[in-house]
Amino acid sequence: MVRSVSEIRSLHTEETITGALPAVSFPAKTATTVALDFGRITLDDETVLYLFGTPGQERFRFLWDRLLNGTIGAVV
């Protein structure tokens, strides 16, 4: 999502899925996010949204808590 809506060239951290991850749930999926994605959207002269995309795996839960601290919104 971040890559699709960002007004700047987004930082994205996708890597090719290797044989270490069985393709049971998503057989057509070839890449996975391994860290944060980052982008930005300017709404007007005073409002800029910074976009952070996090992996959904439970092992990245610590990132969600830190990113949500002080935010005024989130897209889930």
Long-range contacts (C-beta under 8 A, 24 or more apart in sequence): 1-51, 1-53, 1-75, 2-37, 2-38, 2-39, 2-51, 2-52, 2-53, 3-37, 3-39, 5-39, 5-41, 5-51, 6-39, 6-40, 6-41, 6-51, 7-39, 7-40, 7-41, 7-42, 8-39, 8-40, 10-37, 10-38, 10-39, 10-51, 11-36, 11-37, 11-38, 11-39, 12-37, 12-53, 13-37, 36-63
